[in-house]
Amino acid sequence: MSLSLGPLRDGDLEANHHLVGAAFGSSRAFDPERALPPDQVLAGYDESELVATATLIPGGQWFGGCAVDGVAVSAVGVAPHRRGEGISKALMAEALNLMHERGAAISTLFPTTASLYRSAGYEMAGDYVKRTIPLTDLATANIEADVESFAADGLQSLAPAYDALARLSSGSVARGEDWWDRRRSRTEHADVRVFLVKVQVADGFGYVVMGAQPSERSFMDLRIDDLGAENGTVLRALGTAITRFGTVTGTVTAFQAPWVLEALTDHGQRWKARESIPWMLRLVDLAKAIEQRGWPPVTATVALQVSDSTLSHNDGSFELQVIDGEGTLAPGGPGTWHVDIRSLASWFTGWRSASQLASLGLLTSESGTAHELRVLDTLAAGPPPLIPESTLSVGPFGRETPPF
């Protein structure tokens, strides 16, 4: 096998589209207006034949109230007749090196084969949950608000409302200009009717983007694809605005965190979780990830011995130090607590506590204390890590819409 890994070559956008389609069973026709920028595609060639592809989309996540720089990986595919040759592992190793060169601290993906991504240092680190409620269960709040529709080209102007909500959760996508461009394009080229609604109250504004879905009992159901609110009053006003669809809509589906959805209803338990897909995270630059993440306002130091067989800069002894909510990771120290880069990823997001990792034999020490373990538990404690959207507009399994 002669495998060459690098940027997608000129003129191969359509070939890349068909390779992804063959890998994931899609027959969607190629549309140049919806094609990915070539610099976001890592390609594998056997001489002139395109045999592998991975999409690398800039965009981090919110953790501890701070945005951590990252790259979302999607549409990792190998030509069906070339599977089983180790191409995907080589592709992911090169992708990690490329992400590090581009300054990423973390990387996120939805796995089709967890074993492949675990071999590259990814680990389960959060969830993507579909919840549904009858629209009639949404609360009608007596809030004076201006409600209006808006055009997709005005989406990025609403970024402050998105950020205000996203920073209070854990795992929400940290959106840059490229992401907002993709959201606008996706909205403008949606295969279903899309409703864009903005509300303005005295002390803030918010917005919701909803897509129409087929319904068995009503004219349509609604899916909340995007939501932002500068404060709780705005969030309640948005819920009231959604109830205006009640004469033609049966249910509302959403992927936001439970605390957000509960604010839209008087009885939050009525949001029923229907399906979920776990997502995985990789610490690409451990020191940078520690520095960018938000931490509790405590002062603590813990000595770690981290193993990373793929990215050598993450491998070795480090001292994790947090001072009044600011984190650093310095090389050296006694390496008291032993952990691999995969397990550390699940702790970083709050998906697993340090005590849980220790009970599973994934965080070990001969001289570490129970106090240090509790410190590690405290540092990463917070809201459950949930992504409320299919990553950066390229959904799980390479699809461009949520998989439900």
N, C-alpha and C positions, 0 to 999 in steps of 0.2 A: 504494500500500500504506500502510495506517495501522497502525503497529506500536507497541504499548504494552508496555513491559517492567517487571515488578515481581513482587511476591509472588503466589503462587497464591491466587485469590479463594475466598471461602467457598463451600463446596458443590461445588468442582471437583476433589476428590481422585479420584473415580471417572473423570471425564473425563481427568484427567492419566494415570491408569493405562492407559486405553484408547489415549491418544495414544502413550505409550511402547510399548505392545503393537503398534500399527500401524507404528511406526517400525522395530521390531526383529523383527517377525514372531511375536510371542508371542500366544497365545490364552488365557492364564491368566485365570481369573475374578477379579474384584475382591474382595479380602478387606479390610474396614476395619481388622482387627486387624493387618494387615501393611503398611498404608499408611504412607508417609513423613510425618513432621511437616510441615505446610504451610510452616513457615519455612525448611525445607531445600530448597524448590522455587522456582526462578526461572522465571517463566512469561512467555510472549509472547502477547499478545492482539491480534486485529484486531477492534476494537469488543468484542463479547461472545464472539467465537469464540476458543477456546484453540487456538493454532497452533504453539506451540513450548514446550519445557520443558527444564530442566537441573536435576539434583539436586546439591546442594552439601552434603556431609557433613563435619562437623568431625572432624579427626583428622590429625595430622602424621606424621612418619617419624623414625626413628633414623638419625643420621649421626655418625660419629666418637664414638660412645658417648653422644651427647646427643640429646634429643628436640627436633625443630624443629616449631613450630606450623604447621598446614596445613589444607587443605580438599581432600577427594577429590571430583572431578567425575565424575558417572556419568549414564547415561540421558539424554544430550543428544539430543533428537529434534525434528524438524520434521514437521508433518502432510504426508503424501505429496503432496497436491495443492498444497502451498505451497513445495515445494523449488525451489531455483534462483533465489530472490528475494533472497538475501543475509541471510536471517533468522538463520541459524546464526552468522554472523560478528558480527552485532549482539548476539546473545544472549551469546556468549562475551566480548565486550568489556564488557558490563554485568556479567557474572559476575565478571570480574577486579576491576572497581571495587568490587563488593559484598564480595568476599573481602578486599580491602585494607581496607575500612572495618571489617570484623570482626576485623582484626588478624592475618590469615594471613601467614606468611612464604613459604610455598611452596604449590603446588597440584599434584596428581597425577591422572592419568587413564589409562585404557586406550583407545587410539585405534581408531576404525573407519576414519577418514579422516585420515591424518597431516597432509596438506596443510592442512586446516582448522585444526588445532590449532597447527601451525607458524606459520600466519599470525597467531595470537594470542600467540605467544612461547613455546610449549611445544616441547620437544625430547625425542627418545629418551634415556632416562636410566637404564634398568635392565631387568630381565627377570623374568618369572613363568614358572617352569619346572616341568613335570610330570615326576616321576621315579617309577619303579615297580621293585619288587623282590619275588621270591617270599617269602612270609612265613617259609618254612623257612630263609631265609638270614639272618634276624635272629638276633643273638647272644643266648645265654642266659647272663647274668652271675650269678655266685654272690654276690649282694648281699642282705643281710637287709633286707627292706622290707615295710611294711604296704601292701597293695593293696586299694582299695575303690572302689565306684562312688559317684557323687555326682549331685545334681540340678542342673539348669541354673541355678536361682536362686542357686546358690553360686559361679558362675563368677567374678564380680568379686573375690571374696575370694582368688582365686588369682593376681591381677594381679602380685604380686612375683615369682612364678615366670616369668610371661611376660616381664616387663621384664628379668629377669636374663639371659634368652636373647636377647631382641631387641636389647639395647644392644650385644651383641658382634657383631652383623651390621650390614649397611648397607642401609637401605631398608625395614626392618620397620616396620609401622604403630605409631605412638605412640598408644596407646589412652587415651581419656578415658572419663568415666562414660557419655556417650551411646553410645560405641562398645560398651562392655560391655553396655549395655541392648539394643542391636541384636543382639549375639551371643547373648544369652540368648533373645531373642524368636525369632531365626532357628533356634536349636536346638530350642526348644519346639514350633515350627511346621514342623519339617523334614518333607519329603515322603518321607524314608527313615528307617529305624531308626538311631538315634544312640546311640553308646556313650560314656559319660563315665567315665574312669578316673583315680583319683588315687593316687599313691604317696608314701609317707613313709619316709625313711631317717633315720639318726641325725643328720645335719647338714643336712637340707633336704627340700623336697617338690617335686613336679611334677605335671603333669596332661596328659592327652591327650583330645581330642574326635575321634571317628571316626564316619564315616557308612558304612553298608552299601551296597555297589554290586553290580549283577548280575554273575554270574560264569559263564563257559562251562565251567569245569572243577571248580568247588567250589560249595558252598551259597551263598557270597557272597565278594566281595572287599571290602577296606576302603580308605577314603580318610581320611588324617589332615587334619582341617580346622583343628585348633588344637593347639598344643603349647607347654608351658612347663616349665622345669626350673631350679632354683636353682643347680645345679652339675653337673659331669660324672657324678658317681656317680648322681645322681637320673636323669639322662638315660639311663644304661645300665639302670637299674632299670625305667624306662618301656619300653624296648625289650623287656626280659624279660616285662613284663606283657602287651605286645602279642602275644608268641608264644603266650600262652594261648588265643588264637583259632585256633591252628593246625589243630585238628581239623575246622574248618568253613570256613576261609578259604584262598584261593589266593594272592592277591597283595596288597601294600600299596602305595598310591599316596600321594605326599606332595609338597609344594611348598616345604618348608623348604630352607635353604642346605645345600650338600653337606657342610660340616663337621659340621653337626648330624646329618645322616642317616648319615654315616660312623661317628659315635659309637654308633649303634644296631646296627652290624654289625661282624663281624671282618674282613670283606673289603668295604671301602667301594666298590670299583669296580663292585660288582654292582648298585648303583642305576643304572638306565638312564634317561637323559633321553629322553622320548618326544615331547613337544611344548613349545613355548614361545610366549609372547606378550610383546612388549616393552611397557613402559609409558613414559609421558612425564611430565616435570616442568616446572613453570613457576616461576620465581623471582618471586613476587608483591611481596615487599618485600626487596630485595637486602640492604640493611643489616641488617635483622632476621635474615635467614637466615644471614648471616656471623656475627653475634653469637651465635646460638643453636647453631650447629653445633659439634661437637667438632673440634679440630685437633691436630696433633702438638705435642709439647712443644718447640717451636723458637721462635726470634725472627726475624721477617722482615717486610719491607715491599715491596710491589709496586704500581706505579702503573698503573691501568686506565682506559681510555676505553670506557665501555659504551654501546651504542646500544639503546634500547627505544622503539619507536614507539607503544606502547600505554599504558604507565605511565610518566609523565614523571619521577616521583621516582627511577626507576632509570636515567635517561638522563643521561650526563655523565661528568666526570672524577672518579675516586675514588682514594683510597689504601687498599689492603687491608693491614692490619697484623695480625700474629699475634705475641703475646708469651706464651711458655710455655703454649701451648695455648688461649689466649683470643683470639678474633678480633674485629676492628672494621673498619668501612668508613666512612671520613670523606670528605665532598665535597672536591674540589680536587685539586691535584697536577698533574704534567705529562702525565698520560694516556699513558704510554709504550706500553702494550700495548692494542691495539684489539680488541674482541670484542663480538659482539651477545649479547643476553640469552638467546637460544636456546642458543648454543654454551656459554655460561657455565653453563647448567643441567646439561649433560652432564658438564662438569668438576666441578661442585659435588658430584654424587653419586659421582664416580669412574668413571663409565661410559667417559669418554674422558680421557686425560691431556692436559696442556697441550701436550706435544710432539706428540701425535697431532693436536690441533687446529691447531697451527702447520703441520704437514706438509700439512694439508688446506686451508690458507689461511684458516682460521676464527679464528685468533689471530695478529695481525700487529704488527710494530713496525719502525720505522726505526732506533731507537737502543737497543732492549732487548738485554740480554746473555744468553748461554747460561746463565750462573749463575741469572739471574732465571727462566728457563724451567724449570730444574731445581728451583728453589724451588717454583714452582707445581705441578710434578709431585709433589713431596714432600708438599705441603700436603693434597692431595686423595687421596693414595694410601691404600689400605685394602682391605677385603674387597669383592668384587663386589657391586654394588647389586641385591638381589633382594627382591621382595615375596613373602612366603610365603602369601599369601591374596588372594582377589579383594577389591578395595579396600573395606574397611569394610562388608562383607556385601552390597554391591551390586556384582555381578561385572561383568567386561568386557561391553560391548555391552548394558548395562542389565539383565543377568540377575541373579538373586539367588543363584545358585550358580556355582561355578567352571565355565568353559566346556568342560571336557573330559568 
